[in-house]
């Protein structure tokens, strides 16, 4: 090898090779083509855009709009790299108001596909339009064509000349899901545009294009979801923020349902997502995220969109001020709302009998006159519709007088007449955890903690963590031993999802079936549940199904075992009693007895302690009943 051959010369790449390299950055999958062409159609002031695809865009993608069109002498120029009508000089980069501006999309698409453009300009006086055909970036035909309204662009055989790219394409359903997600985001960003998606000859989605964002939300997420969205609005000298956010009761397990728009452009911004969640404060559970569409209007000079090939990452000046503005807008919008979850409404409709309590037992007044009781048959807590309370005698004389005045006409169950201790039969003792103490229930504190005693000392039990552990082990066993015993629903439940999520769920429905949940497609944006596994409780069927779907859509690759584990934890957490819920003594003893039978009664599924203990020695030290002497050692005080 000669010295000249060893030295590699610097050469200028030809235009076609440069376009293929650029396509690697801009065109990752069929959805990238749809995104770039739709943004061009919106920039052309289209009000109606139709997207037709075959085989999820791999065979063909056709975009038809009623926009301004392209003049005959500019069509061929549009296939040249960095040819654009959006900017003229360097200063224009700092005041970009269009979705596209680089001039890379069309040449990049043309370099890896067979491209056909049919377009005309309505008001240029020409009686004909233009038909251009290109293959691999080479123009094959450029001739006059019948005049039309707007532009029709057809992309066929995508990646035909770059077969290596096809190896990274996922299933057709997954690619179709990406396309529908792009159209959903753009329909929310531009509700004034009517979008239609047709896949393999079947119309999958259609928006009205009325300019009403809430109507666009209903078209994407369903009417029931749109009804639980509230408007937000805030302005300062630099930003104008509007949009809709969901009530705290309507959440999802990931951030995929948060849409951030900047001057009509869908962007990804971690800090703004965090500001949205911060606006809810403690109203959101840990690990839950709202549905939100935040539309930010900003002076283009304060935003730099020229930092990423797909223009989804944007640098924003005064980003911290924007975060504060968004959080305040959400906080103010939620403040006047009545944020009572639906689960509580369902509980108040229950009319189950309650356990009577001893007249000498201290009672407390619960919040909003709602007391929580436990039904052993349903293995769940419920709220009594109308609670009655007795005055708590303050002295022994008052207690005696109360007993004389109030006749005992109610026959009390044996467990109420006995000492309030978690006592177990021989069989129960064998089933219970051997190291778990025998607890005697004393009282409930602040509607959150159960105070108990045993021969060893004082115990404080977190009622939510305790029941969460009980329910977790119940659901873990039931879901882990799934059989196909199903309970028919009297009225089917309809699950509303956007098209991209619907396609994902249908693709992974076998995984749902392994958990005992069978969903079928019903309508454009709906799934139908006609029966449910017997381990699902009646008042948790719909919420548990949505939780299961959220786990699917979370994007994590988990095994069926891990999948069932996460599902059991999620259902147990949502269905367990919370703080500030008052329960009677019988219900508390029932909960303690169930906790004693748990495999691990000491922690909730998230790792928080279910109970803490103060030993007798600890108490004696705290009250100085035993004291340390001057020479060391402890001395008992009587």
Secondary structure, DSSP 4 states (H G I P E B T S, - for coil): --HHHHSPPP-PPPHHHHHHHHHHHH-SSHHHHHHHHHHHHHHTT-SEEEEEEEGGGTSEEEEEE-S----HHHHHHHTSTT--SS--SGGGGGS--SS--SS-HHHHHHHTSEEEEEE--TTS--SEEEEEEEETTEEEEEEEEE--SSEEEEEESTTTT-HHHHTT---HHHHHHHHHHHHHHHHHH-TTSEEEEEETTEEEEE---SS-HHHHHHHHH-HHHHHTEEEEEEE-SSEEEEEEEE-TTSEESSGGGEEEEETTEEE--HHHHHHHHHHHGGGSPTT-EE-EEEEEEE-GGGEE-TTSTTS---EETTHHHHHHHHHHHHHHHHHTS----HHHHHHHT---------TTS-----GGG-EEEEETTTTEEEEESS--------SHHHHHHHHHHS---SPPPHHHHS-SB----HHHHHHS-TTS---EEEEEETTTEEEEEETTEEEEEEHHHHHHHHHHHHHHHHHHT----EEEEEEEEEEE--HHHHHHHHHTHHHHHHTT---EE-SSSEEEEEEEETTS-GGGHHHHHHHHHHHHHT-----HHHHHHHHHHHHHHHHS--TT--B-HHHHHHHHHHHHTSTTTTB-TTS-BSEEEEEHHHHHHHTTSEEE-TTSSEEE--
